[in-house]
């Protein structure tokens, strides 16, 4: 039963990591947009950093669940 739970958590964390990566990339584009206001660009940069942190957190959790599901 734990193996199934760990496999499900692995899938969940992988999907969440992909979502954070997509959000990070979108914010990166806004941050680089010279037509956006300085405030918008700064906010997008801040959000991009948070998304990168979330992405790494989800990827790390996914790896832990993946390894746990193997045993």
PDB file of N, CA, C and O in Angstrom, chain B, residues numbered from 101:
ATOM      1  N   UNK B 101       0.816  -1.198   0.000  1.00  0.00           N
ATOM      2  CA  UNK B 101       0.000   0.000   0.000  1.00  0.00           C
ATOM      3  C   UNK B 101       0.866   1.271   0.000  1.00  0.00           C
ATOM      4  O   UNK B 101       0.536   2.251  -0.668  1.00  0.00           O
ATOM      5  N   UNK B 102       1.961   1.246   0.745  1.00  0.00           N
ATOM      6  CA  UNK B 102       2.856   2.408   0.783  1.00  0.00           C
ATOM      7  C   UNK B 102       3.461   2.680  -0.594  1.00  0.00           C
ATOM      8  O   UNK B 102       3.665   3.836  -0.967  1.00  0.00           O
ATOM      9  N   UNK B 103       3.744   1.626  -1.341  1.00  0.00           N
ATOM     10  CA  UNK B 103       4.321   1.795  -2.671  1.00  0.00           C
ATOM     11  C   UNK B 103       3.361   2.550  -3.579  1.00  0.00           C
ATOM     12  O   UNK B 103       3.779   3.426  -4.336  1.00  0.00           O
ATOM     13  N   UNK B 104       2.078   2.216  -3.510  1.00  0.00           N
ATOM     14  CA  UNK B 104       1.070   2.902  -4.323  1.00  0.00           C
ATOM     15  C   UNK B 104       0.961   4.366  -3.900  1.00  0.00           C
ATOM     16  O   UNK B 104       0.868   5.262  -4.739  1.00  0.00           O
ATOM     17  N   UNK B 105       0.975   4.590  -2.601  1.00  0.00           N
ATOM     18  CA  UNK B 105       0.903   5.961  -2.086  1.00  0.00           C
ATOM     19  C   UNK B 105       2.115   6.777  -2.542  1.00  0.00           C
ATOM     20  O   UNK B 105       1.974   7.924  -2.967  1.00  0.00           O
ATOM     21  N   UNK B 106       3.297   6.183  -2.453  1.00  0.00           N
ATOM     22  CA  UNK B 106       4.511   6.889  -2.882  1.00  0.00           C
ATOM     23  C   UNK B 106       4.499   7.143  -4.385  1.00  0.00           C
ATOM     24  O   UNK B 106       4.956   8.191  -4.842  1.00  0.00           O
ATOM     25  N   UNK B 107       3.981   6.197  -5.151  1.00  0.00           N
ATOM     26  CA  UNK B 107       3.893   6.391  -6.599  1.00  0.00           C
ATOM     27  C   UNK B 107       2.933   7.532  -6.928  1.00  0.00           C
ATOM     28  O   UNK B 107       3.212   8.353  -7.802  1.00  0.00           O
ATOM     29  N   UNK B 108       1.809   7.578  -6.229  1.00  0.00           N
ATOM     30  CA  UNK B 108       0.839   8.662  -6.451  1.00  0.00           C
ATOM     31  C   UNK B 108       1.438  10.011  -6.058  1.00  0.00           C
ATOM     32  O   UNK B 108       1.242  11.009  -6.752  1.00  0.00           O
ATOM     33  N   UNK B 109       2.160  10.036  -4.956  1.00  0.00           N
ATOM     34  CA  UNK B 109       2.805  11.281  -4.525  1.00  0.00           C
ATOM     35  C   UNK B 109       3.876  11.708  -5.519  1.00  0.00           C
ATOM     36  O   UNK B 109       4.051  12.899  -5.775  1.00  0.00           O
ATOM     37  N   UNK B 110       4.592  10.737  -6.077  1.00  0.00           N
ATOM     38  CA  UNK B 110       5.595  11.037  -7.097  1.00  0.00           C
ATOM     39  C   UNK B 110       4.951  11.722  -8.299  1.00  0.00           C
ATOM     40  O   UNK B 110       5.451  12.738  -8.782  1.00  0.00           O
ATOM     41  N   UNK B 111       3.848  11.166  -8.778  1.00  0.00           N
ATOM     42  CA  UNK B 111       3.143  11.750  -9.925  1.00  0.00           C
ATOM     43  C   UNK B 111       2.650  13.157  -9.580  1.00  0.00           C
ATOM     44  O   UNK B 111       2.797  14.088 -10.372  1.00  0.00           O
ATOM     45  N   UNK B 112       2.072  13.296  -8.405  1.00  0.00           N
ATOM     46  CA  UNK B 112       1.553  14.601  -7.978  1.00  0.00           C
ATOM     47  C   UNK B 112       2.654  15.650  -7.911  1.00  0.00           C
ATOM     48  O   UNK B 112       2.489  16.761  -8.414  1.00  0.00           O
ATOM     49  N   UNK B 113       3.764  15.303  -7.301  1.00  0.00           N
ATOM     50  CA  UNK B 113       4.879  16.252  -7.177  1.00  0.00           C
ATOM     51  C   UNK B 113       5.481  16.580  -8.542  1.00  0.00           C
ATOM     52  O   UNK B 113       5.895  17.713  -8.786  1.00  0.00           O
ATOM     53  N   UNK B 114       5.528  15.594  -9.425  1.00  0.00           N
ATOM     54  CA  UNK B 114       6.055  15.828 -10.768  1.00  0.00           C
ATOM     55  C   UNK B 114       5.177  16.816 -11.530  1.00  0.00           C
ATOM     56  O   UNK B 114       5.682  17.715 -12.202  1.00  0.00           O
ATOM     57  N   UNK B 115       3.869  16.647 -11.421  1.00  0.00           N
ATOM     58  CA  UNK B 115       2.934  17.557 -12.094  1.00  0.00           C
ATOM     59  C   UNK B 115       3.039  18.963 -11.505  1.00  0.00           C
ATOM     60  O   UNK B 115       3.049  19.951 -12.240  1.00  0.00           O
ATOM     61  N   UNK B 116       3.117  19.046 -10.186  1.00  0.00           N
ATOM     62  CA  UNK B 116       3.239  20.361  -9.550  1.00  0.00           C
ATOM     63  C   UNK B 116       4.551  21.046  -9.928  1.00  0.00           C
ATOM     64  O   UNK B 116       4.593  22.261 -10.118  1.00  0.00           O
ATOM     65  N   UNK B 117       5.609  20.265 -10.036  1.00  0.00           N
ATOM     66  CA  UNK B 117       6.896  20.818 -10.455  1.00  0.00           C
ATOM     67  C   UNK B 117       6.836  21.363 -11.872  1.00  0.00           C
ATOM     68  O   UNK B 117       7.404  22.414 -12.170  1.00  0.00           O
ATOM     69  N   UNK B 118       6.140  20.636 -12.746  1.00  0.00           N
ATOM     70  CA  UNK B 118       5.983  21.095 -14.131  1.00  0.00           C
ATOM     71  C   UNK B 118       5.162  22.384 -14.180  1.00  0.00           C
ATOM     72  O   UNK B 118       5.450  23.278 -14.976  1.00  0.00           O
ATOM     73  N   UNK B 119       4.148  22.476 -13.334  1.00  0.00           N
ATOM     74  CA  UNK B 119       3.340  23.697 -13.275  1.00  0.00           C
ATOM     75  C   UNK B 119       4.151  24.889 -12.800  1.00  0.00           C
ATOM     76  O   UNK B 119       4.013  25.994 -13.323  1.00  0.00           O
ATOM     77  N   UNK B 120       4.994  24.659 -11.811  1.00  0.00           N
ATOM     78  CA  UNK B 120       5.865  25.731 -11.317  1.00  0.00           C
ATOM     79  C   UNK B 120       6.865  26.155 -12.382  1.00  0.00           C
ATOM     80  O   UNK B 120       7.184  27.337 -12.511  1.00  0.00           O
ATOM     81  N   UNK B 121       7.354  25.189 -13.138  1.00  0.00           N
ATOM     82  CA  UNK B 121       8.301  25.516 -14.202  1.00  0.00           C
ATOM     83  C   UNK B 121       7.629  26.358 -15.289  1.00  0.00           C
ATOM     84  O   UNK B 121       8.220  27.314 -15.792  1.00  0.00           O
ATOM     85  N   UNK B 122       6.400  26.001 -15.646  1.00  0.00           N
ATOM     86  CA  UNK B 122       5.673  26.772 -16.667  1.00  0.00           C
ATOM     87  C   UNK B 122       5.418  28.197 -16.180  1.00  0.00           C
ATOM     88  O   UNK B 122       5.572  29.157 -16.935  1.00  0.00           O
ATOM     89  N   UNK B 123       5.031  28.323 -14.921  1.00  0.00           N
ATOM     90  CA  UNK B 123       4.788  29.651 -14.351  1.00  0.00           C
ATOM     91  C   UNK B 123       6.081  30.462 -14.315  1.00  0.00           C
ATOM     92  O   UNK B 123       6.083  31.657 -14.607  1.00  0.00           O
ATOM     93  N   UNK B 124       7.171  29.804 -13.955  1.00  0.00           N
ATOM     94  CA  UNK B 124       8.479  30.477 -13.918  1.00  0.00           C
ATOM     95  C   UNK B 124       8.832  31.023 -15.298  1.00  0.00           C
ATOM     96  O   UNK B 124       9.270  32.167 -15.423  1.00  0.00           O
ATOM     97  N   UNK B 125       8.643  30.220 -16.318  1.00  0.00           N
ATOM     98  CA  UNK B 125       8.969  30.645 -17.681  1.00  0.00           C
ATOM     99  C   UNK B 125       8.081  31.809 -18.130  1.00  0.00           C
ATOM    100  O   UNK B 125       8.553  32.733 -18.793  1.00  0.00           O
ATOM    101  N   UNK B 126       6.806  31.763 -17.772  1.00  0.00           N
ATOM    102  CA  UNK B 126       5.902  32.870 -18.126  1.00  0.00           C
ATOM    103  C   UNK B 126       6.340  34.160 -17.431  1.00  0.00           C
ATOM    104  O   UNK B 126       6.371  35.226 -18.045  1.00  0.00           O
ATOM    105  N   UNK B 127       6.675  34.052 -16.155  1.00  0.00           N
ATOM    106  CA  UNK B 127       7.142  35.232 -15.419  1.00  0.00           C
ATOM    107  C   UNK B 127       8.472  35.737 -15.964  1.00  0.00           C
ATOM    108  O   UNK B 127       8.728  36.941 -15.971  1.00  0.00           O
ATOM    109  N   UNK B 128       9.300  34.835 -16.410  1.00  0.00           N
ATOM    110  CA  UNK B 128      10.584  35.216 -17.001  1.00  0.00           C
ATOM    111  C   UNK B 128      10.364  36.069 -18.247  1.00  0.00           C
ATOM    112  O   UNK B 128      11.067  37.057 -18.461  1.00  0.00           O
ATOM    113  N   UNK B 129       9.398  35.688 -19.058  1.00  0.00           N
ATOM    114  CA  UNK B 129       9.097  36.455 -20.269  1.00  0.00           C
ATOM    115  C   UNK B 129       8.574  37.854 -19.927  1.00  0.00           C
ATOM    116  O   UNK B 129       8.935  38.834 -20.578  1.00  0.00           O
ATOM    117  N   UNK B 130       7.723  37.937 -18.903  1.00  0.00           N
ATOM    118  CA  UNK B 130       7.200  39.248 -18.481  1.00  0.00           C
ATOM    119  C   UNK B 130       8.351  40.105 -17.953  1.00  0.00           C
ATOM    120  O   UNK B 130       8.429  41.298 -18.248  1.00  0.00           O
ATOM    121  N   UNK B 131       9.240  39.495 -17.175  1.00  0.00           N
ATOM    122  CA  UNK B 131      10.364  40.240 -16.600  1.00  0.00           C
ATOM    123  C   UNK B 131      11.283  40.800 -17.683  1.00  0.00           C
ATOM    124  O   UNK B 131      11.913  41.840 -17.494  1.00  0.00           O
ATOM    125  N   UNK B 132      11.355  40.109 -18.809  1.00  0.00           N
ATOM    126  CA  UNK B 132      12.225  40.551 -19.904  1.00  0.00           C
ATOM    127  C   UNK B 132      11.527  41.502 -20.876  1.00  0.00           C
ATOM    128  O   UNK B 132      12.176  42.066 -21.757  1.00  0.00           O
ATOM    129  N   UNK B 133      10.224  41.686 -20.730  1.00  0.00           N
ATOM    130  CA  UNK B 133       9.444  42.511 -21.654  1.00  0.00           C
ATOM    131  C   UNK B 133       9.728  43.992 -21.426  1.00  0.00           C
ATOM    132  O   UNK B 133       9.347  44.553 -20.399  1.00  0.00           O
ATOM    133  N   UNK B 134      10.390  44.613 -22.378  1.00  0.00           N
ATOM    134  CA  UNK B 134      10.755  46.028 -22.226  1.00  0.00           C
ATOM    135  C   UNK B 134       9.542  46.956 -22.306  1.00  0.00           C
ATOM    136  O   UNK B 134       9.652  48.134 -21.967  1.00  0.00           O
ATOM    137  N   UNK B 135       8.398  46.454 -22.741  1.00  0.00           N
ATOM    138  CA  UNK B 135       7.183  47.268 -22.818  1.00  0.00           C
ATOM    139  C   UNK B 135       6.383  47.250 -21.512  1.00  0.00           C
ATOM    140  O   UNK B 135       5.467  48.052 -21.333  1.00  0.00           O
ATOM    141  N   UNK B 136       6.729  46.341 -20.609  1.00  0.00           N
ATOM    142  CA  UNK B 136       6.046  46.265 -19.317  1.00  0.00           C
ATOM    143  C   UNK B 136       6.617  47.340 -18.389  1.00  0.00           C
ATOM    144  O   UNK B 136       7.761  47.769 -18.536  1.00  0.00           O
ATOM    145  N   UNK B 137       5.796  47.759 -17.439  1.00  0.00           N
ATOM    146  CA  UNK B 137       6.263  48.766 -16.483  1.00  0.00           C
ATOM    147  C   UNK B 137       7.328  48.152 -15.574  1.00  0.00           C
ATOM    148  O   UNK B 137       7.435  46.932 -15.448  1.00  0.00           O
ATOM    149  N   UNK B 138       8.098  49.015 -14.954  1.00  0.00           N
ATOM    150  CA  UNK B 138       9.149  48.561 -14.049  1.00  0.00           C
ATOM    151  C   UNK B 138       8.552  47.756 -12.897  1.00  0.00           C
ATOM    152  O   UNK B 138       9.109  46.735 -12.496  1.00  0.00           O
ATOM    153  N   UNK B 139       7.430  48.211 -12.371  1.00  0.00           N
ATOM    154  CA  UNK B 139       6.777  47.498 -11.272  1.00  0.00           C
ATOM    155  C   UNK B 139       6.321  46.110 -11.689  1.00  0.00           C
ATOM    156  O   UNK B 139       6.458  45.150 -10.932  1.00  0.00           O
ATOM    157  N   UNK B 140       5.781  46.009 -12.895  1.00  0.00           N
ATOM    158  CA  UNK B 140       5.331  44.711 -13.410  1.00  0.00           C
ATOM    159  C   UNK B 140       6.515  43.778 -13.600  1.00  0.00           C
ATOM    160  O   UNK B 140       6.453  42.596 -13.262  1.00  0.00           O
ATOM    161  N   UNK B 141       7.587  44.322 -14.143  1.00  0.00           N
ATOM    162  CA  UNK B 141       8.786  43.505 -14.367  1.00  0.00           C
ATOM    163  C   UNK B 141       9.389  43.044 -13.048  1.00  0.00           C
ATOM    164  O   UNK B 141       9.819  41.896 -12.928  1.00  0.00           O
ATOM    165  N   UNK B 142       9.424  43.931 -12.057  1.00  0.00           N
ATOM    166  CA  UNK B 142       9.969  43.575 -10.740  1.00  0.00           C
ATOM    167  C   UNK B 142       9.116  42.505 -10.077  1.00  0.00           C
ATOM    168  O   UNK B 142       9.644  41.564  -9.483  1.00  0.00           O
ATOM    169  N   UNK B 143       7.802  42.646 -10.175  1.00  0.00           N
ATOM    170  CA  UNK B 143       6.889  41.659  -9.598  1.00  0.00           C
ATOM    171  C   UNK B 143       7.054  40.304 -10.282  1.00  0.00           C
ATOM    172  O   UNK B 143       7.050  39.266  -9.620  1.00  0.00           O
ATOM    173  N   UNK B 144       7.198  40.314 -11.592  1.00  0.00           N
ATOM    174  CA  UNK B 144       7.388  39.069 -12.339  1.00  0.00           C
ATOM    175  C   UNK B 144       8.707  38.409 -11.954  1.00  0.00           C
ATOM    176  O   UNK B 144       8.789  37.183 -11.871  1.00  0.00           O
ATOM    177  N   UNK B 145       9.734  39.215 -11.719  1.00  0.00           N
ATOM    178  CA  UNK B 145      11.028  38.667 -11.298  1.00  0.00           C
ATOM    179  C   UNK B 145      10.901  37.995  -9.933  1.00  0.00           C
ATOM    180  O   UNK B 145      11.416  36.897  -9.722  1.00  0.00           O
ATOM    181  N   UNK B 146      10.218  38.658  -9.020  1.00  0.00           N
ATOM    182  CA  UNK B 146      10.000  38.095  -7.680  1.00  0.00           C
ATOM    183  C   UNK B 146       9.216  36.783  -7.787  1.00  0.00           C
ATOM    184  O   UNK B 146       9.570  35.792  -7.149  1.00  0.00           O
ATOM    185  N   UNK B 147       8.157  36.780  -8.591  1.00  0.00           N
ATOM    186  CA  UNK B 147       7.348  35.573  -8.770  1.00  0.00           C
ATOM    187  C   UNK B 147       8.154  34.460  -9.432  1.00  0.00           C
ATOM    188  O   UNK B 147       7.996  33.288  -9.091  1.00  0.00           O
ATOM    189  N   UNK B 148       9.006  34.822 -10.367  1.00  0.00           N
ATOM    190  CA  UNK B 148       9.841  33.836 -11.053  1.00  0.00           C
ATOM    191  C   UNK B 148      10.774  33.139 -10.061  1.00  0.00           C
ATOM    192  O   UNK B 148      10.965  31.925 -10.134  1.00  0.00           O
ATOM    193  N   UNK B 149      11.347  33.898  -9.143  1.00  0.00           N
ATOM    194  CA  UNK B 149      12.237  33.322  -8.132  1.00  0.00           C
ATOM    195  C   UNK B 149      11.456  32.370  -7.228  1.00  0.00           C
ATOM    196  O   UNK B 149      11.937  31.284  -6.905  1.00  0.00           O
ATOM    197  N   UNK B 150      10.268  32.772  -6.826  1.00  0.00           N
ATOM    198  CA  UNK B 150       9.421  31.891  -6.008  1.00  0.00           C
ATOM    199  C   UNK B 150       9.034  30.624  -6.746  1.00  0.00           C
ATOM    200  O   UNK B 150       9.011  29.539  -6.166  1.00  0.00           O
ATOM    201  N   UNK B 151       8.728  30.769  -8.033  1.00  0.00           N
ATOM    202  CA  UNK B 151       8.368  29.595  -8.843  1.00  0.00           C
ATOM    203  C   UNK B 151       9.545  28.640  -8.973  1.00  0.00           C
ATOM    204  O   UNK B 151       9.366  27.422  -8.938  1.00  0.00           O
ATOM    205  N   UNK B 152      10.743  29.182  -9.122  1.00  0.00           N
ATOM    206  CA  UNK B 152      11.938  28.337  -9.229  1.00  0.00           C
ATOM    207  C   UNK B 152      12.152  27.562  -7.936  1.00  0.00           C
ATOM    208  O   UNK B 152      12.495  26.380  -7.962  1.00  0.00           O
ATOM    209  N   UNK B 153      11.950  28.230  -6.810  1.00  0.00           N
ATOM    210  CA  UNK B 153      12.061  27.567  -5.516  1.00  0.00           C
ATOM    211  C   UNK B 153      11.029  26.440  -5.407  1.00  0.00           C
ATOM    212  O   UNK B 153      11.363  25.325  -5.008  1.00  0.00           O
ATOM    213  N   UNK B 154       9.777  26.736  -5.764  1.00  0.00           N
ATOM    214  CA  UNK B 154       8.718  25.725  -5.728  1.00  0.00           C
ATOM    215  C   UNK B 154       9.032  24.556  -6.653  1.00  0.00           C
ATOM    216  O   UNK B 154       8.816  23.398  -6.295  1.00  0.00           O
ATOM    217  N   UNK B 155       9.538  24.859  -7.833  1.00  0.00           N
ATOM    218  CA  UNK B 155       9.879  23.814  -8.803  1.00  0.00           C
ATOM    219  C   UNK B 155      10.904  22.860  -8.201  1.00  0.00           C
ATOM    220  O   UNK B 155      10.725  21.644  -8.257  1.00  0.00           O
ATOM    221  N   UNK B 156      11.964  23.393  -7.632  1.00  0.00           N
ATOM    222  CA  UNK B 156      13.010  22.556  -7.039  1.00  0.00           C
ATOM    223  C   UNK B 156      12.466  21.746  -5.861  1.00  0.00           C
ATOM    224  O   UNK B 156      12.821  20.580  -5.683  1.00  0.00           O
ATOM    225  N   UNK B 157      11.608  22.370  -5.066  1.00  0.00           N
ATOM    226  CA  UNK B 157      11.010  21.673  -3.916  1.00  0.00           C
ATOM    227  C   UNK B 157      10.184  20.475  -4.400  1.00  0.00           C
ATOM    228  O   UNK B 157      10.291  19.381  -3.845  1.00  0.00           O
ATOM    229  N   UNK B 158       9.366  20.684  -5.429  1.00  0.00           N
ATOM    230  CA  UNK B 158       8.536  19.597  -5.954  1.00  0.00           C
ATOM    231  C   UNK B 158       9.386  18.515  -6.617  1.00  0.00           C
ATOM    232  O   UNK B 158       9.098  17.326  -6.476  1.00  0.00           O
ATOM    233  N   UNK B 159      10.419  18.916  -7.329  1.00  0.00           N
ATOM    234  CA  UNK B 159      11.300  17.929  -7.964  1.00  0.00           C
ATOM    235  C   UNK B 159      12.010  17.079  -6.911  1.00  0.00           C
ATOM    236  O   UNK B 159      12.155  15.868  -7.082  1.00  0.00           O
ATOM    237  N   UNK B 160      12.448  17.705  -5.836  1.00  0.00           N
ATOM    238  CA  UNK B 160      13.111  16.967  -4.761  1.00  0.00           C
ATOM    239  C   UNK B 160      12.138  15.997  -4.093  1.00  0.00           C
ATOM    240  O   UNK B 160      12.482  14.842  -3.840  1.00  0.00           O
ATOM    241  N   UNK B 161      10.926  16.469  -3.809  1.00  0.00           N
ATOM    242  CA  UNK B 161       9.922  15.591  -3.210  1.00  0.00           C
ATOM    243  C   UNK B 161       9.571  14.436  -4.137  1.00  0.00           C
ATOM    244  O   UNK B 161       9.389  13.306  -3.685  1.00  0.00           O
ATOM    245  N   UNK B 162       9.475  14.717  -5.423  1.00  0.00           N
ATOM    246  CA  UNK B 162       9.165  13.663  -6.392  1.00  0.00           C
ATOM    247  C   UNK B 162      10.253  12.605  -6.375  1.00  0.00           C
ATOM    248  O   UNK B 162       9.957  11.411  -6.409  1.00  0.00           O
ATOM    249  N   UNK B 163      11.511  13.030  -6.322  1.00  0.00           N
ATOM    250  CA  UNK B 163      12.617  12.072  -6.282  1.00  0.00           C
ATOM    251  C   UNK B 163      12.563  11.212  -5.028  1.00  0.00           C
ATOM    252  O   UNK B 163      12.825  10.011  -5.087  1.00  0.00           O
ATOM    253  N   UNK B 164      12.228  11.812  -3.902  1.00  0.00           N
ATOM    254  CA  UNK B 164      12.126  11.064  -2.644  1.00  0.00           C
ATOM    255  C   UNK B 164      11.016  10.022  -2.751  1.00  0.00           C
ATOM    256  O   UNK B 164      11.209   8.868  -2.369  1.00  0.00           O
ATOM    257  N   UNK B 165       9.859  10.422  -3.266  1.00  0.00           N
ATOM    258  CA  UNK B 165       8.739   9.483  -3.409  1.00  0.00           C
ATOM    259  C   UNK B 165       9.053   8.384  -4.421  1.00  0.00           C
ATOM    260  O   UNK B 165       8.645   7.236  -4.246  1.00  0.00           O
ATOM    261  N   UNK B 166       9.764   8.734  -5.456  1.00  0.00           N
ATOM    262  CA  UNK B 166      10.144   7.743  -6.479  1.00  0.00           C
ATOM    263  C   UNK B 166      11.040   6.671  -5.869  1.00  0.00           C
ATOM    264  O   UNK B 166      10.842   5.477  -6.093  1.00  0.00           O
ATOM    265  N   UNK B 167      12.027   7.114  -5.095  1.00  0.00           N
ATOM    266  CA  UNK B 167      12.922   6.154  -4.456  1.00  0.00           C
ATOM    267  C   UNK B 167      12.180   5.301  -3.423  1.00  0.00           C
ATOM    268  O   UNK B 167      12.428   4.100  -3.314  1.00  0.00           O
ATOM    269  N   UNK B 168      11.282   5.915  -2.677  1.00  0.00           N
ATOM    270  CA  UNK B 168      10.523   5.172  -1.673  1.00  0.00           C
ATOM    271  C   UNK B 168       9.608   4.135  -2.325  1.00  0.00           C
ATOM    272  O   UNK B 168       9.383   3.062  -1.764  1.00  0.00           O
ATOM    273  N   UNK B 169       9.089   4.451  -3.498  1.00  0.00           N
ATOM    274  CA  UNK B 169       8.200   3.522  -4.194  1.00  0.00           C
ATOM    275  C   UNK B 169       8.964   2.299  -4.712  1.00  0.00           C
ATOM    276  O   UNK B 169       8.369   1.242  -4.925  1.00  0.00           O
ATOM    277  N   UNK B 170      10.270   2.437  -4.913  1.00  0.00           N
ATOM    278  CA  UNK B 170      11.075   1.321  -5.397  1.00  0.00           C
ATOM    279  C   UNK B 170      11.292   0.259  -4.319  1.00  0.00           C
ATOM    280  O   UNK B 170      11.565  -0.900  -4.633  1.00  0.00           O
ATOM    281  N   UNK B 171      11.173   0.647  -3.062  1.00  0.00           N
ATOM    282  CA  UNK B 171      11.508  -0.276  -1.967  1.00  0.00           C
ATOM    283  C   UNK B 171      10.297  -0.855  -1.305  1.00  0.00           C
ATOM    284  O   UNK B 171      10.423  -1.646  -0.370  1.00  0.00           O
TER     285      UNK B 171
END
